[in-house]
């Protein structure tokens, strides 16, 4: 006699429960095909970012291959850094018949909350070999300071 877990049986009052489980499984499997979200969790977000903190600055690095600097807009509002831009598809690429197309083109926008206050007047951005590096100096009130001790 086989042992069957109680939770695996469809509810006796709902003969369609097993079909619903099958539909949910197919939805999870095909999720990445029709949307930008990858199946089984790993979302494809463009651009990919690294955010890290150094002694006196916060740095954001973004992968932007194929994006021209003239098509980029970077803004800082409070603790939110926003990167907007577009990656143009070449005209001859639009006419091709693709079997698989993973390199996206078009407009994008990515906002990230910064881990600490930064000085909005001391921000630099550099695009080198498809990597955008944004360096923001920490605000004076959050920078570490050395305090001298006076003896009496």
DSSP file (Angstrom, degrees, kcal/mol; ACC not computed):
  #  RESIDUE AA STRUCTURE BP1 BP2  ACC     N-H-->O    O-->H-N    N-H-->O    O-->H-N    TCO  KAPPA ALPHA  PHI   PSI    X-CA   Y-CA   Z-CA
    1    1 A X              0   0    0      0, 0.0     2,-0.2     0, 0.0     0, 0.0   0.000 360.0 360.0 360.0 128.5    0.0    0.0    0.0
    2    2 A X        -     0   0    0      1,-0.0     2,-0.6     2,-0.0     0, 0.0  -0.516 360.0-129.1 -80.0 144.6    1.5    3.4   -1.0
    3    3 A X        -     0   0    0     -2,-0.2     2,-0.5     2,-0.0    -1,-0.0  -0.845  25.5-170.2 -94.5 124.9    1.7    6.2    1.5
    4    4 A X        -     0   0    0     -2,-0.6     2,-0.1     2,-0.0     5,-0.1  -0.964  23.7-121.0-118.4 126.9    0.2    9.4    0.1
    5    5 A X    >   -     0   0    0     -2,-0.5     3,-1.1     1,-0.1     4,-0.4  -0.386  19.2-128.7 -66.0 143.7    0.6   12.7    2.0
    6    6 A X  G >  S+     0   0    0      1,-0.2     3,-1.2     2,-0.2    -1,-0.1   0.869 103.8  58.3 -61.5 -39.4   -2.7   14.3    2.9
    7    7 A X  G 3  S+     0   0    0      1,-0.2    -1,-0.2     0, 0.0    -2,-0.1   0.631  94.4  66.2 -70.2 -13.8   -1.8   17.7    1.4
    8    8 A X  G <  S+     0   0    0     -3,-1.1     2,-0.3     2,-0.1    -1,-0.2   0.627  81.1  91.8 -84.4 -12.5   -1.2   16.3   -2.1
    9    9 A X  S <  S-     0   0    0     -3,-1.2     3,-0.1    -4,-0.4     2,-0.1  -0.607  81.9-115.7 -82.7 139.7   -4.9   15.3   -2.7
   10   10 A X        -     0   0    0     -2,-0.3    -1,-0.1     1,-0.1     5,-0.1  -0.385  44.1 -88.9 -66.6 153.2   -7.2   17.7   -4.3
   11   11 A X    >   -     0   0    0      3,-0.2     3,-1.3     1,-0.2     6,-0.3  -0.388  31.3-131.8 -61.7 138.0  -10.0   18.9   -2.2
   12   12 A X  T 3  S+     0   0    0      1,-0.3    -1,-0.2    -3,-0.1     3,-0.1   0.788 106.7  53.5 -65.0 -24.8  -13.0   16.6   -2.5
   13   13 A X  T 3  S+     0   0    0      1,-0.2     2,-0.5     2,-0.0    -1,-0.3   0.590 107.0  55.3 -84.5  -9.6  -15.3   19.6   -3.0
   14   14 A X    X   +     0   0    0     -3,-1.3     3,-1.4     1,-0.1     4,-0.3  -0.835  56.0 178.2-127.3  94.6  -13.2   21.0   -5.9
   15   15 A X  T 3  S+     0   0    0     -2,-0.5     3,-0.3     1,-0.3     4,-0.2   0.646  82.8  59.3 -69.2 -11.8  -12.6   18.6   -8.8
   16   16 A X  T 3> S+     0   0    0      1,-0.2     4,-2.0     2,-0.1    -1,-0.3   0.412  74.2  96.8 -96.4   1.4  -10.6   21.4  -10.6
   17   17 A X  H <> S+     0   0    0     -3,-1.4     4,-2.1    -6,-0.3    -1,-0.2   0.870  82.2  52.7 -60.9 -38.3   -8.0   21.9   -7.9
   18   18 A X  H  > S+     0   0    0     -3,-0.3     4,-1.8    -4,-0.3    -1,-0.2   0.882 109.0  49.7 -66.7 -37.4   -5.5   19.6   -9.6
   19   19 A X  H  > S+     0   0    0     -4,-0.2     4,-2.5     2,-0.2    -1,-0.2   0.863 108.0  54.3 -66.7 -35.8   -5.9   21.6  -12.9
   20   20 A X  H  X S+     0   0    0     -4,-2.0     4,-2.4     2,-0.2    -2,-0.2   0.909 107.3  49.9 -64.9 -42.2   -5.3   24.8  -11.0
   21   21 A X  H  X S+     0   0    0     -4,-2.1     4,-2.0     2,-0.2    -1,-0.2   0.905 111.3  49.6 -61.7 -41.1   -2.0   23.5   -9.6
   22   22 A X  H  X S+     0   0    0     -4,-1.8     4,-2.2     2,-0.2    -2,-0.2   0.915 110.4  50.0 -63.3 -43.8   -1.0   22.5  -13.1
   23   23 A X  H  X S+     0   0    0     -4,-2.5     4,-2.4     1,-0.2    -2,-0.2   0.905 109.5  51.2 -61.7 -42.7   -1.9   26.0  -14.4
   24   24 A X  H  X S+     0   0    0     -4,-2.4     4,-2.2     1,-0.2    -1,-0.2   0.894 109.6  50.6 -63.2 -39.6    0.1   27.7  -11.7
   25   25 A X  H  X S+     0   0    0     -4,-2.0     4,-2.0     2,-0.2    -1,-0.2   0.909 110.8  47.9 -64.1 -42.3    3.1   25.5  -12.5
   26   26 A X  H  X S+     0   0    0     -4,-2.2     4,-2.3     2,-0.2    -2,-0.2   0.870 109.3  54.4 -66.2 -36.3    2.9   26.4  -16.2
   27   27 A X  H  X S+     0   0    0     -4,-2.4     4,-0.8     2,-0.2    -2,-0.2   0.928 109.2  47.6 -61.5 -44.9    2.6   30.1  -15.3
   28   28 A X  H  < S+     0   0    0     -4,-2.2    12,-0.5     1,-0.2     3,-0.5   0.896 112.7  49.9 -62.6 -39.9    5.8   29.9  -13.2
   29   29 A X  H  < S+     0   0    0     -4,-2.0     3,-0.3     1,-0.2    -1,-0.2   0.886 117.7  37.4 -67.4 -40.0    7.6   28.1  -16.1
   30   30 A X  H >X S+     0   0    0     -4,-2.3     3,-1.3     1,-0.2     4,-1.0   0.402  85.3 104.4 -95.0   3.4    6.6   30.6  -18.8
   31   31 A X  H 3X S+     0   0    0     -4,-0.8     4,-1.1    -3,-0.5     3,-0.4   0.881  81.4  47.3 -54.1 -45.0    6.8   33.7  -16.6
   32   32 A X  H 34 S+     0   0    0     -4,-0.3    -1,-0.3    -3,-0.3    -2,-0.1   0.651 101.2  67.4 -74.1 -14.6   10.1   34.9  -18.2
   33   33 A X  H <4 S+     0   0    0     -3,-1.3    -1,-0.2     1,-0.2    -2,-0.2   0.885 112.4  26.6 -74.3 -38.1    8.9   34.3  -21.8
   34   34 A X  H  < S+     0   0    0     -4,-1.0     2,-0.2    -3,-0.4    -2,-0.2   0.582 124.9  40.5-103.1 -11.9    6.3   37.0  -21.9
   35   35 A X  S  < S-     0   0    0     -4,-1.1     0, 0.0     2,-0.3     0, 0.0  -0.751  86.5-106.2-127.9 175.4    7.7   39.5  -19.3
   36   36 A X  S    S+     0   0    0     -2,-0.2     8,-1.0     2,-0.1     2,-0.3   0.608  90.8 100.5 -77.4 -11.1   11.0   40.9  -18.3
   37   37 A X  S    S-     0   0    0     -6,-0.3    -2,-0.3     6,-0.2     6,-0.2  -0.590  74.5-129.3 -79.7 133.6   11.0   38.7  -15.1
   38   38 A X    >   -     0   0    0      4,-0.5     3,-0.7    -2,-0.3    -2,-0.1  -0.507  32.0 -96.5 -78.8 149.5   13.0   35.5  -15.4
   39   39 A X  G >  S+     0   0    0      1,-0.2     3,-0.6   -10,-0.2   -10,-0.1  -0.312 102.7  21.3 -65.0 149.9   11.4   32.2  -14.5
   40   40 A X  G 3  S-     0   0    0    -12,-0.5     2,-0.6     1,-0.2    -1,-0.2   0.860 130.7 -58.5  59.7  41.5   11.9   30.9  -11.0
   41   41 A X  G <  S+     0   0    0     -3,-0.7     2,-1.1     1,-0.1    -1,-0.2  -0.273  96.5 116.4 102.6 -48.9   12.9   34.1   -9.3
   42   42 A X    <   -     0   0    0     -3,-0.6    -4,-0.5    -2,-0.6     2,-0.1  -0.426  52.2-155.8 -71.1  97.0   15.9   35.7  -10.9
   43   43 A X        -     0   0    0     -2,-1.1     2,-0.9    -6,-0.2    -6,-0.2  -0.443  12.2-131.5 -73.1 141.5   14.5   39.0  -12.3
   44   44 A X        +     0   0    0     -8,-1.0     2,-0.5    -2,-0.1    -1,-0.1  -0.844  33.0 177.9 -93.3 109.6   16.3   40.6  -15.2
   45   45 A X        -     0   0    0     -2,-0.9     2,-0.4    -8,-0.0    65,-0.1  -0.947  23.9-119.1-116.1 130.9   16.7   44.2  -14.2
   46   46 A X  S    S+     0   0    0     -2,-0.5    63,-0.3     1,-0.2     2,-0.1  -0.967  90.7  28.4-120.0 132.9   18.6   46.6  -16.5
   47   47 A X  S    S-     0   0    0     -2,-0.4     2,-0.2    16,-0.4    -1,-0.2   0.588  84.3-139.2 -84.2 154.4   21.0   48.1  -15.7
   48   48 A X        -     0   0    0     15,-0.4    15,-2.0    -2,-0.1     2,-0.3  -0.544  28.1-157.1 -70.7 140.0   22.6   45.7  -13.2
   49   49 A X  E     -A   62   0A   0     -2,-0.2     2,-0.4    13,-0.2    13,-0.2  -0.900  23.5-163.7-125.6 149.5   24.0   47.8  -10.3
   50   50 A X  E     -A   61   0A   0     11,-2.3    11,-2.8    -2,-0.3     2,-0.5  -0.998  14.0-170.8-121.6 132.6   26.7   47.5   -7.6
   51   51 A X  E     +A   60   0A   0     -2,-0.4     2,-0.3     9,-0.2     9,-0.2  -0.991  14.0 164.3-123.9 125.1   26.4   50.0   -4.7
   52   52 A X  E     -A   59   0A   0      7,-2.6     7,-3.2    -2,-0.5     2,-0.4  -0.978  28.4-131.9-143.1 157.9   29.2   50.2   -2.2
   53   53 A X  E     -A   58   0A   0     -2,-0.3     5,-0.2     5,-0.2     2,-0.2  -0.880  20.6-177.5-111.8 135.6   30.5   52.5    0.5
   54   54 A X        -     0   0    0      3,-3.5     0, 0.0    -2,-0.4     0, 0.0  -0.541  49.3 -77.8-115.8-173.7   34.0   53.7    1.0
   55   55 A X  S    S+     0   0    0      1,-0.2    89,-0.4    -2,-0.2     3,-0.0   0.922 124.8   5.2 -53.5 -51.8   35.6   56.0    3.6
   56   56 A X  S    S+     0   0    0     87,-0.1    82,-2.6    81,-0.0     2,-0.3   0.281 126.5  45.9-119.6   8.9   34.3   59.3    2.3
   57   57 A X  E     - B   0 137A   0     80,-0.3    -3,-3.5    61,-0.1     2,-0.4  -0.969  59.6-134.7-150.8 161.6   32.0   58.3   -0.6
   58   58 A X  E     -AB  53 136A   0     78,-2.8    78,-2.8    -2,-0.3     2,-0.4  -0.980  28.6-160.3-115.3 133.6   29.3   56.0   -1.9
   59   59 A X  E     -AB  52 135A   0     -7,-3.2    -7,-2.6    -2,-0.4     2,-0.5  -0.946   9.5-166.9-121.2 136.8   29.9   54.5   -5.4
   60   60 A X  E     -AB  51 134A   0     74,-2.7    74,-3.1    -2,-0.4     2,-0.4  -0.988   5.5-167.9-119.6 127.6   27.3   53.1   -7.8
   61   61 A X  E     -AB  50 133A   0    -11,-2.8   -11,-2.3    -2,-0.5     2,-0.4  -0.965   6.5-173.5-115.8 133.1   28.5   51.1  -10.8
   62   62 A X  E     -AB  49 132A   0     70,-2.5    70,-2.9    -2,-0.4     2,-0.7  -0.981  24.5-129.4-128.5 136.9   26.1   50.2  -13.6
   63   63 A X  E     + B   0 131A   0    -15,-2.0   -16,-0.4    -2,-0.4   -15,-0.4  -0.762  36.5 161.9 -84.1 116.7   26.5   48.0  -16.6
   64   64 A X    >   +     0   0    0     66,-3.9     3,-1.7    -2,-0.7    66,-0.2  -0.379   9.5 176.8-132.7  56.1   25.4   50.0  -19.7
   65   65 A X  T 3  S+     0   0    0      1,-0.3     3,-0.1    64,-0.1    65,-0.1  -0.390  73.5  13.8 -64.6 136.7   26.9   48.3  -22.8
   66   66 A X  T 3  S+     0   0    0      1,-0.3     2,-0.5    -2,-0.1    22,-0.4   0.510  94.0 127.3  80.5   4.3   25.8   50.0  -26.0
   67   67 A X    <   -     0   0    0     -3,-1.7     2,-0.3    20,-0.1    -1,-0.3  -0.839  53.4-138.8 -98.3 129.2   24.4   53.1  -24.2
   68   68 A X    >   -     0   0    0     -2,-0.5     3,-1.9    18,-0.5    18,-0.2  -0.628  15.9-126.0 -84.8 143.3   25.7   56.4  -25.5
   69   69 A X  G >  S+     0   0    0      1,-0.3     3,-1.4    -2,-0.3    -1,-0.1   0.802 109.9  61.9 -59.8 -30.0   26.5   59.1  -22.9
   70   70 A X  G 3  S+     0   0    0      1,-0.3    -1,-0.3     3,-0.0    -3,-0.0   0.690 100.4  55.0 -70.1 -16.5   24.2   61.6  -24.7
   71   71 A X  G <  S+     0   0    0     -3,-1.9    15,-0.5    15,-0.1     2,-0.4   0.281  92.3  95.6 -97.7   9.8   21.3   59.2  -24.0
   72   72 A X  E <   -D   85   0B   0     -3,-1.4     2,-0.4    13,-0.2    13,-0.2  -0.811  46.7-176.4-106.2 142.1   21.9   59.1  -20.2
   73   73 A X  E     -D   84   0B   0     11,-2.8    11,-3.0    -2,-0.4     2,-0.4  -0.993   5.0-171.9-133.1 127.6   20.3   61.2  -17.5
   74   74 A X  E     +D   83   0B   0     -2,-0.4     2,-0.3     9,-0.2     9,-0.2  -0.978   8.4 176.5-121.1 129.7   21.4   60.9  -13.9
   75   75 A X  E     -D   82   0B   0      7,-2.5     7,-3.0    -2,-0.4     2,-0.5  -0.970  17.4-157.0-134.2 151.5   19.5   62.6  -11.1
   76   76 A X  E     +D   81   0B   0     -2,-0.3     2,-0.5     5,-0.2     5,-0.2  -0.982  14.8 172.0-129.0 117.9   19.8   62.7   -7.3
   77   77 A X  E >   -D   80   0B   0      3,-2.6     3,-1.9    -2,-0.5     2,-0.3  -0.939  65.3 -50.2-130.2 109.5   16.8   63.6   -5.1
   78   78 A X  T 3  S-     0   0    0     -2,-0.5    40,-0.3     1,-0.3    42,-0.0  -0.512 122.6 -21.1  64.8-123.7   17.2   63.1   -1.4
   79   79 A X  T 3  S+     0   0    0     -2,-0.3    35,-3.7    38,-0.1     2,-0.5   0.181 118.4  98.3-102.1  17.2   18.6   59.6   -0.9
   80   80 A X  E <   -DE  77 113B   0     -3,-1.9    -3,-2.6    33,-0.2     2,-0.5  -0.923  53.0-164.6-113.3 122.2   17.4   58.3   -4.3
   81   81 A X  E     -DE  76 112B   0     31,-2.7    31,-2.6    -2,-0.5     2,-0.4  -0.887  10.3-164.7-100.7 130.0   19.7   58.1   -7.3
   82   82 A X  E     -DE  75 111B   0     -7,-3.0    -7,-2.5    -2,-0.5     2,-0.5  -0.967   8.3-167.7-121.3 130.8   17.9   57.6  -10.7
   83   83 A X  E     +DE  74 110B   0     27,-3.0    27,-2.6    -2,-0.4     2,-0.3  -0.974  14.4 174.8-115.7 121.0   19.6   56.5  -13.9
   84   84 A X  E     +DE  73 109B   0    -11,-3.0   -11,-2.8    -2,-0.5     2,-0.3  -0.924  16.2 115.9-124.2 151.0   17.5   57.0  -17.1
   85   85 A X  E     -DE  72 108B   0     23,-2.0    23,-2.6    -2,-0.3     2,-0.3  -0.982  44.5-109.7 178.9-168.7   18.5   56.4  -20.7
   86   86 A X  E     - E   0 107B   0    -15,-0.5     2,-0.5    -2,-0.3   -18,-0.5  -0.996   7.4-147.9-149.6 148.7   18.0   54.4  -23.8
   87   87 A X  E     - E   0 106B   0     19,-2.3    19,-3.1    -2,-0.3     2,-0.3  -0.975  25.6-141.3-117.3 117.5   19.8   51.9  -25.8
   88   88 A X        -     0   0    0     -2,-0.5     2,-0.4   -22,-0.4    -2,-0.0  -0.553   6.3-135.1 -82.2 139.3   19.1   52.1  -29.5
   89   89 A X        -     0   0    0     -2,-0.3     2,-0.1     1,-0.1    16,-0.0  -0.733  30.2-110.0 -86.2 141.5   18.8   49.1  -31.7
   90   90 A X    >>  -     0   0    0     -2,-0.4     4,-1.1     1,-0.1     3,-0.8  -0.450  24.7-119.9 -70.5 146.6   20.6   49.3  -35.0
   91   91 A X  H 3> S+     0   0    0      1,-0.3     4,-0.7     2,-0.2     3,-0.5   0.870 112.2  52.7 -57.5 -41.0   18.4   49.6  -38.0
   92   92 A X  H 34 S+     0   0    0      1,-0.2     3,-0.4     2,-0.2     4,-0.4   0.798 103.0  59.6 -69.1 -25.5   19.6   46.4  -39.7
   93   93 A X  H X4 S+     0   0    0     -3,-0.8     3,-0.9     1,-0.2    -1,-0.2   0.829  97.6  59.8 -69.7 -30.5   18.9   44.4  -36.4
   94   94 A X  H 3< S+     0   0    0     -4,-1.1    -1,-0.2    -3,-0.5    -2,-0.2   0.781 102.5  52.5 -67.1 -26.7   15.2   45.4  -36.6
   95   95 A X  T 3< S+     0   0    0     -4,-0.7    -1,-0.2    -3,-0.4    -2,-0.2   0.536  89.4 102.2 -88.4  -7.1   14.8   43.7  -40.0
   96   96 A X  S <  S-     0   0    0     -3,-0.9     2,-0.8    -4,-0.4    -3,-0.0  -0.352  73.4-124.8 -78.5 157.4   16.3   40.3  -38.9
   97   97 A X        -     0   0    0     -2,-0.1     2,-0.2     2,-0.0    -2,-0.1  -0.893  34.9-152.4-101.5 106.0   14.3   37.2  -38.1
   98   98 A X        -     0   0    0     -2,-0.8     3,-0.2     1,-0.1     0, 0.0  -0.512  28.2-174.0 -85.7 144.2   15.4   36.2  -34.6
   99   99 A X  S    S+     0   0    0      1,-0.4     2,-0.3    -2,-0.2    -1,-0.1   0.668  88.8   7.4 -96.5 -30.1   15.4   32.7  -33.1
  100  100 A X        -     0   0    0      0, 0.0    -1,-0.4     0, 0.0     2,-0.4  -0.955  66.2-175.7-151.4 131.6   16.4   34.1  -29.7
  101  101 A X        +     0   0    0     -2,-0.3    -3,-0.0    -3,-0.2     3,-0.0  -0.900  22.2 147.0-136.1 106.2   16.7   37.8  -28.7
  102  102 A X        +     0   0    0     -2,-0.4     2,-0.8     2,-0.1    -1,-0.1   0.583  49.5  92.2-111.6 -18.1   18.0   38.6  -25.2
  103  103 A X        -     0   0    0      1,-0.0     2,-0.2     0, 0.0    -1,-0.0  -0.716  69.6-152.8 -83.1 111.3   19.8   41.9  -25.9
  104  104 A X        -     0   0    0     -2,-0.8     2,-0.3   -15,-0.0    -2,-0.1  -0.488  13.5-169.0 -87.5 153.4   17.1   44.5  -25.2
  105  105 A X        +     0   0    0     -2,-0.2     2,-0.2     2,-0.0   -17,-0.2  -0.912  40.3  62.4-132.8 163.8   16.9   48.0  -26.6
  106  106 A X  E    S-E   87   0B   0    -19,-3.1   -19,-2.3    -2,-0.3     2,-0.1  -0.728  85.8 -25.2 118.2-169.8   14.7   50.9  -25.8
  107  107 A X  E     -E   86   0B   0     -2,-0.2     2,-0.3   -21,-0.2   -21,-0.3  -0.451  54.7-178.6 -82.1 151.8   14.3   53.2  -22.8
  108  108 A X  E     -E   85   0B   0    -23,-2.6   -23,-2.0    -2,-0.1     2,-0.3  -0.967  12.2-168.4-143.9 159.7   15.1   52.2  -19.2
  109  109 A X  E     -E   84   0B   0    -63,-0.3     2,-0.4    -2,-0.3   -25,-0.2  -0.957   6.3-179.4-149.7 132.1   14.9   53.8  -15.8
  110  110 A X  E     -E   83   0B   0    -27,-2.6   -27,-3.0    -2,-0.3     2,-0.4  -0.989   3.9-170.9-137.7 125.8   16.5   52.5  -12.6
  111  111 A X  E     -E   82   0B   0     -2,-0.4     2,-0.4   -29,-0.2   -29,-0.2  -0.926   3.9-174.3-116.9 141.7   16.2   54.1   -9.1
  112  112 A X  E     -E   81   0B   0    -31,-2.6   -31,-2.7    -2,-0.4     2,-0.5  -1.000  23.6-129.0-137.3 135.8   18.2   53.0   -6.1
  113  113 A X  E     -E   80   0B   0     -2,-0.4   -33,-0.2   -33,-0.2     2,-0.2  -0.714  30.4-129.5 -81.9 129.3   18.0   54.2   -2.5
  114  114 A X        -     0   0    0    -35,-3.7     4,-0.0    -2,-0.5    -1,-0.0  -0.510   6.6-132.3 -80.5 147.9   21.4   55.2   -1.2
  115  115 A X  S    S+     0   0    0     -2,-0.2     2,-0.3     1,-0.1    -1,-0.1   0.635  85.6  17.7 -75.4 -12.8   22.6   53.7    2.2
  116  116 A X  S    S-     0   0    0    -37,-0.1     2,-0.1     0, 0.0    -1,-0.1  -0.979  92.9 -81.7-154.9 158.0   23.7   57.0    3.5
  117  117 A X        -     0   0    0     -2,-0.3    22,-1.9    22,-0.1     2,-0.3  -0.405  46.1-166.5 -67.1 139.8   23.3   60.8    2.9
  118  118 A X  E     -C  138   0A   0     20,-0.3     2,-0.7   -40,-0.3    20,-0.3  -0.858  28.7-105.6-124.0 161.1   25.5   62.2    0.2
  119  119 A X  E >   -     0   0A   0     18,-2.9     3,-1.8    -2,-0.3    18,-0.3  -0.781  25.0-154.6 -85.6 113.0   26.5   65.8   -0.8
  120  120 A X  E 3  S+     0   0A   0     -2,-0.7     3,-0.3     1,-0.3    -1,-0.1   0.689  92.0  58.1 -65.8 -16.2   24.5   66.5   -4.0
  121  121 A X  E 3  S+     0   0A   0      1,-0.2    -1,-0.3    16,-0.1     2,-0.2   0.526 100.2  59.0 -88.2  -5.7   27.1   69.1   -5.1
  122  122 A X  E <  S+     0   0A   0     -3,-1.8    15,-2.3    15,-0.2     2,-0.4  -0.511  73.4 126.1-124.2  63.8   29.9   66.5   -5.1
  123  123 A X  E     -C  136   0A   0     -3,-0.3     2,-0.4    -2,-0.2    13,-0.2  -0.976  32.8-174.2-122.6 131.9   28.8   63.9   -7.5
  124  124 A X  E     -C  135   0A   0     11,-2.6    11,-2.5    -2,-0.4     2,-0.4  -0.955   3.4-166.6-124.5 148.1   30.9   62.7  -10.5
  125  125 A X  E     +C  134   0A   0     -2,-0.4     2,-0.4     9,-0.2     9,-0.2  -0.999   6.1 179.6-135.7 136.4   29.9   60.2  -13.2
  126  126 A X  E     -C  133   0A   0      7,-2.1     7,-3.1    -2,-0.4     2,-0.6  -0.998  15.0-155.6-139.6 131.8   32.1   58.5  -15.8
  127  127 A X  E     +C  132   0A   0     -2,-0.4     2,-0.4     5,-0.2     5,-0.2  -0.938  23.9 166.5-108.9 114.2   31.2   56.1  -18.5
  128  128 A X  E >   -C  131   0A   0      3,-2.5     3,-1.9    -2,-0.6    -2,-0.1  -0.984  66.7 -20.8-133.3 121.0   34.1   53.8  -19.5
  129  129 A X  T 3  S-     0   0    0     -2,-0.4    -1,-0.1     1,-0.3   -64,-0.1   0.856 127.4 -48.8  51.7  41.8   33.8   50.7  -21.7
  130  130 A X  T 3  S+     0   0    0      1,-0.2   -66,-3.9   -66,-0.2     2,-0.6   0.504 115.4 113.3  81.0   3.6   30.1   50.3  -20.9
  131  131 A X  E <   -BC  63 128A   0     -3,-1.9    -3,-2.5   -68,-0.2     2,-0.5  -0.948  53.0-155.2-112.1 119.3   30.5   50.7  -17.1
  132  132 A X  E     -BC  62 127A   0    -70,-2.9   -70,-2.5    -2,-0.6     2,-0.5  -0.825   9.7-167.1 -91.7 124.3   29.0   53.8  -15.6
  133  133 A X  E     -BC  61 126A   0     -7,-3.1    -7,-2.1    -2,-0.5     2,-0.5  -0.961   4.2-173.3-115.9 118.4   30.7   54.8  -12.3
  134  134 A X  E     -BC  60 125A   0    -74,-3.1   -74,-2.7    -2,-0.5     2,-0.5  -0.954   3.6-169.0-112.4 119.8   28.9   57.4  -10.1
  135  135 A X  E     -BC  59 124A   0    -11,-2.5   -11,-2.6    -2,-0.5     2,-0.5  -0.944   3.6-175.0-113.2 126.6   30.9   58.6   -7.1
  136  136 A X  E     -BC  58 123A   0    -78,-2.8   -78,-2.8    -2,-0.5   -13,-0.2  -0.978  22.0-130.6-124.4 121.9   29.1   60.7   -4.5
  137  137 A X  E     -B   57   0A   0    -15,-2.3   -18,-2.9    -2,-0.5   -80,-0.3  -0.440  32.9-107.3 -68.6 142.3   30.9   62.2   -1.5
  138  138 A X  E     - C   0 118A   0    -82,-2.6   -20,-0.3   -20,-0.3    -1,-0.1  -0.360  40.6 -97.0 -65.3 148.9   29.3   61.5    1.8
  139  139 A X    >>  -     0   0    0    -22,-1.9     3,-1.7     1,-0.1     4,-0.7  -0.366  34.9-113.4 -64.3 148.9   27.5   64.5    3.4
  140  140 A X  G >4 S+     0   0    0      1,-0.3     3,-0.7     2,-0.2    -1,-0.1   0.836 113.2  59.6 -56.1 -36.5   29.7   66.3    6.0
  141  141 A X  G 34 S+     0   0    0      1,-0.2    -1,-0.3     3,-0.0    -2,-0.0   0.671 109.3  42.4 -71.5 -14.6   27.4   65.3    8.9
  142  142 A X  G <4 S+     0   0    0     -3,-1.7    -1,-0.2   -25,-0.1    -2,-0.2   0.459  88.1 106.6-109.5  -1.9   27.9   61.5    8.3
  143  143 A X  S << S-     0   0    0     -4,-0.7     2,-0.2    -3,-0.7   -87,-0.1  -0.508  79.6-105.8 -74.4 143.8   31.6   61.5    7.6
  144  144 A X        -     0   0    0    -89,-0.4     2,-0.4    -2,-0.2    -1,-0.1  -0.478  40.6-164.0 -68.1 139.7   33.8   60.0   10.3
  145  145 A X        -     0   0    0     -2,-0.2     2,-0.5    -3,-0.0    -1,-0.0  -0.938  17.2-131.8-126.1 148.7   35.7   62.7   12.2
  146  146 A X        -     0   0    0     -2,-0.4     2,-0.5     2,-0.0    -2,-0.0  -0.867  21.0-152.7 -98.4 131.2   38.7   62.5   14.5
  147  147 A X        -     0   0    0     -2,-0.5     2,-0.3     2,-0.0    -2,-0.0  -0.905   9.3-137.6-107.8 125.4   38.3   64.4   17.7
  148  148 A X        -     0   0    0     -2,-0.5     2,-0.5     1,-0.0    -2,-0.0  -0.615  15.4-135.7 -80.7 139.0   41.3   65.7   19.5
  149  149 A X        -     0   0    0     -2,-0.3     2,-0.5     2,-0.0    -1,-0.0  -0.827  13.7-150.6 -97.5 129.8   41.4   65.2   23.2
  150  150 A X        -     0   0    0     -2,-0.5     2,-0.3     2,-0.0     0, 0.0  -0.842   7.1-147.0-101.0 133.6   42.6   68.2   25.3
  151  151 A X              0   0    0     -2,-0.5    -2,-0.0     1,-0.1     0, 0.0  -0.769 360.0 360.0 -98.2 146.9   44.3   67.6   28.6
  152  152 A X              0   0    0     -2,-0.3    -1,-0.1     0, 0.0    -2,-0.0   0.362 360.0 360.0-115.6 360.0   44.0   70.0   31.5
